[in-house]
Structures are given as structure tokens and as C-alpha cells.
Amino acid sequence: MPKKRLLSGIRPTGSLHIGHYLGVLRNWAELQNEHECFYFIADWHTLTTKYKDTKDLPNDIIEVAKDIVSSGIDPNKCTLYVQSAIQEVAELHLLLSMVTYHNWVERDPTLKDMVRLLAEDEEKAKQEVTYGLLGYPVLMTADILSVLGEFVPVGRDQVAHLELSRDIARRFNFIYKTELFPEPKPLLTETPSVIGIDGRKMSKSLNNDIKIIDSPEETKKKVLQMITDPNKIKKTDAGDPAKCQVAYKHYEIFADKQTLSIVQDECRGAKIGCVDCKTRLAKIINESLVQVRNKRQNLKTDKEILETLNEGNKKARQVVKHTLEKVRDAMKLRNWN
């Protein structure tokens, strides 16, 4: 039985953190053995909100590629490529925009979330919306449909976002009387909620993240800054893991059940101080990342990583060109090449 095609992408915003590793990359590594996977570095999507600052983009793409490969994604098992290397995706984005209703795009939930991030003031945020950002959901659809993707791994909160891609695929097929595009289905994934060391969402921009590339010493330093139960001030104070705002939540992600039981007993019984507790947590996190980090340190040179990406670009472009030819045929556009 042939494998189903799956597509997923990640933005190159610099070295990835443990939230990316736990929520995306580990899942990618598993899925590549089950499906025909297309994984891409979404540099065009980065431009939708960060078009003013692109000086680090070339290096960020390389760093993200290193994080991806060191996390177990095998370019021999999947197609790993850079979005902007496949120019045909841009043309498909244009053609799909012709059949997409304006109000479909405006009500997309992910677009609304992205607009909110532009500014605290709602009116000012609306003024910052560019044509490129408004077209983000259609570009995302072009990414999926360019490889005739059948599945997209998403969390439950992203299912509504994918529905727009299904609507566009369905409308294109109806208008041009074709069955070219599959209606991409969500592949629900359980993504652990990883918060930053300050209690907010883990993010490079908030400087509250633990990076894959961080050394054990850097990781320990960051873990020791994690917020704990505010009522447990001294070692002899009894604490409550449920009120431990950051550290215990990371224990729940990285520790086994036996360790969690020990932590709960020690915290509630005032048998351990928060510094010692977080020192143990840092050791657990470092041990869980040792294999990835070792591979990251021994990874190929930038030149070899670029060669790996170029090979993936060629594979992806061959697939996308074939899709675009069929789209142009359906729309009765002459091939002028």
C-alpha cells in the first residue's frame, strides 16, 4: 500500500529551542517512517511578519537545518527543502488566490493571532498588516497542495486553520472540474505545552528559551532561573507542585513517573530546596538531549548542509513543477516555455 503524502514546515527564526524539538521535530522523525514526508524551512512565511530584518535569514536557515537533521530527520527518508527555493510555489499561491474569497482569508484564526502579535493596540496592528501577511493562509495552502499533500500534522487548536486549505482545494476542483487536489486532512498530534523559564510561552524573542544547541552548563543556568512555588521561600517551607509555575511543568515533560512521585513527596514534605530540585531537573533535561546535542556538535559543515538542502530542493521542485503543470492545464493557461 503506497504511503500517504504529508507536509509540514517550520520558520527559520534562529536556533530552535526545546519546545520546537518536543512539539515538532520528534514528531517529524517518527512520521518519516510512516508517510512520504515533505518538510520545509518556511523562509517566505518568516517574511510575512519580519520582512524589515532579514540580515540573519541565510544563517538562520542553516542553523535550523542543523537542528532538524540532528533531531533525527533523515534526508534519505524524507524531502527536506527550503520554501523560497521552489519558485513554482509562488506561482501556485498566485493562482490559488484567484479562487479564494477575501472573507475566507480574513476569518482565518491563525491570521488573526499573527495580527495581534504585531502591536498591542488593535487599530495599530491592523495598520501593520501587509498584503503578504493577509495572503499567508493562501501561501500555506499552496505549500500543502504543491506536493498534493494529504496530511498535515497539527495540534487541535490548528484544525480550523487547515479547514481553509480544504475549502480552497475543494473550490478549485469544483470550478475546473478536476480531482487534482486532495482535501488535506489534519493529522492530530499531541504537542506538549512547553513554557519558557519566566512562565510565558517559550520564545526566542522573549529570551526565555532553552535551545537545542545550548551547552549543559547554559541549560543548568537557565533552569535555575525557572519560577517555582512562590510560597516556598526557604528549604524548610512545604511547597505545592501544582503551584510551581514553571519547574514542575518541565518535570512533567521530561521526568518519569517514579521521579515525579519523588519530587512531589520532597516538595510537599519540605525535604528539598528549590535550587537542588532545579539542579536535578537540569540534569534530567540535559540527559534527554545528549544524543541530539552530540549529533549537532559533530554535524557536517555549512557547505555540506547546503548541499543536503539543495538535493532536497531538487526533489521537491520536481514534484511541484508537475503539480503546477496540471494546475495550468486545468485553468487553460498556455505553457510558454
C-alpha positions in Angstrom: 0.0 0.0 0.0 1.5 3.4 -1.0 2.4 5.8 1.7 0.3 9.0 2.1 1.9 12.3 1.4 2.5 14.6 4.4 3.7 18.1 4.6 4.9 20.3 7.4 7.1 23.3 7.8 9.0 25.4 10.3 10.1 29.0 10.3 13.8 29.8 10.4 14.0 32.2 13.3 17.4 31.1 14.5 18.5 28.1 16.6 15.5 26.1 17.7 14.5 25.5 21.3 13.3 22.5 23.2 9.7 23.5 22.5 10.3 23.0 18.8 12.1 19.8 19.5 9.3 18.3 21.6 6.4 19.7 19.6 7.6 19.3 16.1 11.0 17.7 15.4 10.5 14.5 17.4 7.2 14.0 15.6 8.8 14.6 12.2 11.3 11.9 13.0 8.6 9.4 13.7 6.4 10.3 10.8 9.1 9.9 8.2 8.9 6.2 8.7 5.2 6.1 8.2 4.5 8.5 5.3 6.0 10.2 2.3 7.1 13.3 4.1 7.9 16.8 2.8 9.5 19.0 5.4 10.4 22.6 4.5 12.1 25.6 6.1 9.5 28.3 5.7 11.6 31.4 4.9 8.8 33.2 2.9 6.4 32.8 5.9 9.1 34.4 8.1 8.9 37.5 5.8 5.2 37.9 6.4 6.0 39.4 9.8 9.8 40.0 9.8 10.3 41.5 6.3 12.2 44.5 7.8 15.0 42.5 9.3 16.4 39.8 7.1 20.2 40.1 7.7 20.3 36.9 9.7 18.0 34.9 7.5 20.6 33.0 5.4 22.4 31.8 8.6 19.2 31.1 10.4 18.2 28.7 7.6 21.5 26.8 8.0 21.1 26.7 11.8 17.5 25.4 11.6 18.6 22.8 9.1 21.3 21.6 11.5 18.7 21.4 14.3 16.4 19.4 12.1 18.9 16.9 10.9 20.4 16.4 14.4 16.9 15.7 15.8 16.6 12.5 13.8 15.1 13.7 10.5 16.9 11.8 7.7 17.0 13.5 4.3 17.2 10.0 2.8 13.8 9.1 4.3 12.0 12.4 3.6 12.3 15.5 1.4 13.9 18.4 3.3 13.9 21.7 1.4 13.8 25.5 1.6 10.5 27.1 0.7 11.9 30.0 -1.4 14.0 27.6 -3.5 10.7 26.3 -5.1 9.6 29.3 -7.1 6.7 27.4 -8.5 5.1 27.6 -5.1 4.9 31.4 -5.5 3.0 30.9 -8.8 0.7 28.4 -7.3 0.0 30.9 -4.5 -1.0 33.5 -7.1 -3.2 31.1 -9.0 -5.0 29.8 -5.8 -5.6 33.4 -4.7 -7.7 33.9 -7.8 -10.3 31.4 -6.5 -10.1 32.3 -2.8 -12.8 34.6 -1.3 -11.5 37.6 0.5 -13.6 36.9 3.6 -12.3 33.3 3.8 -8.8 34.7 4.4 -9.9 37.4 6.9 -11.6 35.0 9.2 -8.7 32.6 9.4 -7.9 32.2 13.1 -4.2 31.9 12.7 -4.0 35.1 10.7 -5.9 36.9 13.5 -3.4 35.6 16.0 -0.5 36.8 13.9 -2.1 40.2 13.5 -2.4 40.5 17.3 1.3 39.9 17.7 2.2 43.0 15.6 1.1 45.5 18.2 -0.8 45.7 21.5 -3.2 48.3 20.1 -5.7 46.6 17.7 -6.0 49.6 15.4 -2.3 49.9 15.1 -1.9 46.2 14.5 -4.4 46.4 11.6 -2.3 49.2 10.0 0.7 46.9 10.1 -0.9 44.2 8.1 0.8 43.9 4.7 -0.6 42.3 1.6 1.8 39.4 2.2 0.6 38.8 5.7 -3.0 38.8 4.5 -2.2 36.2 1.9 -0.4 34.0 4.4 -3.2 31.4 4.6 -3.2 31.0 0.8 0.5 30.7 0.7 0.3 28.0 3.4 -2.3 26.2 1.2 0.0 26.5 -1.8 2.7 24.8 0.3 0.4 21.9 1.0 -1.2 21.5 -2.3 2.0 22.0 -4.3 3.1 18.5 -3.3 -0.5 17.2 -3.3 -0.3 16.8 0.5 -2.9 14.5 2.0 -2.0 15.0 5.7 -0.7 17.9 7.7 0.4 17.3 11.3 -1.3 19.9 13.6 -2.5 20.4 17.1 -6.2 20.5 17.9 -6.0 24.3 18.0 -4.9 24.4 14.4 -7.6 22.3 12.8 -9.7 25.3 11.9 -6.7 26.9 10.2 -6.4 23.8 7.9 -10.1 24.0 7.0 -9.3 27.0 4.8 -6.9 24.8 2.7 -9.6 22.2 2.4 -12.1 24.9 1.2 -9.6 26.2 -1.4 -8.8 22.7 -2.7 -12.5 21.9 -2.9 -13.4 25.1 -4.7 -10.6 24.7 -7.3 -11.6 21.2 -8.1 -15.2 22.3 -8.5 -14.6 25.3 -10.7 -12.2 23.5 -13.0 -13.9 20.1 -12.9 -10.9 18.2 -11.8 -9.9 15.9 -8.9 -6.3 17.2 -8.9 -6.1 18.4 -5.3 -6.8 16.2 -2.3 -8.5 17.9 0.6 -5.7 17.9 3.2 -6.6 16.2 6.4 -5.3 17.1 9.9 -3.0 14.5 11.5 -3.6 15.3 15.1 -0.5 15.3 17.2 -0.3 15.6 21.0 2.1 18.5 21.4 3.4 19.1 25.0 2.9 22.7 26.1 6.4 24.0 26.9 6.6 27.3 28.7 9.6 29.5 29.0 11.8 29.9 32.1 9.8 33.0 33.0 6.3 31.4 32.8 5.4 32.8 29.4 5.3 30.9 26.1 8.8 29.8 25.2 10.1 32.1 22.6 13.5 33.2 21.2 12.2 36.8 21.0 11.3 36.7 24.7 14.7 35.4 25.6 13.2 32.8 27.9 14.0 29.6 25.9 16.4 26.7 26.3 17.9 26.0 22.9 18.8 22.6 21.4 22.3 23.9 20.9 22.8 25.1 24.5 25.5 23.5 26.5 24.7 21.6 29.7 26.1 24.5 31.7 23.9 27.0 29.8 20.9 24.8 30.3 21.5 24.5 34.0 21.9 28.2 34.3 18.6 28.8 32.6 16.8 26.1 34.6 18.0 27.7 37.9 16.1 30.8 36.8 12.8 29.0 36.5 9.9 30.2 38.6 8.8 27.8 41.4 6.1 27.9 44.1 6.2 31.5 45.3 5.2 30.3 48.8 8.2 28.0 49.2 10.9 30.6 50.1 13.1 28.5 52.4 14.2 24.9 52.1 12.2 24.1 55.2 9.0 25.5 53.7 6.5 23.0 52.4 5.7 23.5 48.7 3.0 22.5 46.3 4.0 21.2 42.9 0.6 22.4 41.5 1.7 26.0 42.3 5.2 25.5 40.9 4.7 27.7 37.9 7.5 26.5 35.6 9.9 24.0 37.0 7.4 21.2 37.9 5.7 21.6 34.5 9.1 20.8 32.9 9.4 17.8 35.3 6.1 16.6 33.9 7.5 16.7 30.4 11.0 15.2 31.0 10.8 13.0 34.1 9.4 9.5 34.5 6.6 8.7 36.9 8.9 7.5 39.7 10.8 10.7 39.7 7.6 12.8 39.7 6.4 10.9 42.7 9.7 11.6 44.5 9.6 15.3 43.6 6.0 15.6 44.9 6.9 13.9 48.2 10.1 16.0 48.7 8.4 19.3 47.8 5.3 18.8 50.0 7.4 17.4 52.8 10.0 20.3 52.7 12.7 17.7 52.2 14.5 19.6 49.4 15.1 23.2 48.4 14.1 24.6 45.1 17.8 25.1 44.0 18.6 21.4 44.5 15.3 20.4 42.9 16.0 22.6 39.8 19.6 21.3 39.6 18.2 17.7 39.3 15.7 18.9 36.7 18.6 20.4 34.6 20.4 17.1 34.8 17.3 15.3 33.5 16.8 17.7 30.7 20.5 17.5 29.7 20.4 13.7 29.7 17.3 13.7 27.4 19.1 15.9 24.9 22.5 14.4 25.0 22.1 12.4 21.8 20.7 15.3 19.8 23.3 17.7 21.0 26.2 15.3 20.3 25.0 14.8 16.8 24.6 18.6 16.5 28.2 19.2 17.5 29.5 16.6 15.1 27.3 17.7 12.3 28.5 18.4 8.8 29.9 21.8 7.7 27.7 24.6 6.5 28.7 23.7 2.9 27.6 20.1 3.3 24.3 21.2 4.9 23.7 23.5 2.0 24.3 20.5 -0.4 21.8 18.5 1.6 19.2 21.2 1.2 20.0 21.6 -2.5 19.3 17.9 -3.0 16.0 18.3 -1.2 15.2 21.4 -3.2 15.7 19.5 -6.5 13.4 16.6 -5.3 10.7 19.0 -4.1 10.9 21.1 -7.2 10.4 18.1 -9.5 7.2 17.3 -7.6 5.9 20.8 -7.5 6.6 21.5 -11.2 4.5 18.5 -12.1 1.6 19.8 -9.9 1.8 23.3 -11.4 1.7 21.9 -14.9 -1.6 20.2 -14.1 -2.9 23.4 -12.5 -2.1 25.5 -15.5 -3.7 22.8 -17.8 -6.9 22.9 -15.6 -7.0 26.7 -15.8 -6.4 26.7 -19.6 -3.1 28.7 -19.2 -0.8 28.2 -22.1 2.7 26.9 -21.3 5.0 29.5 -22.8 8.3 27.7 -22.1 
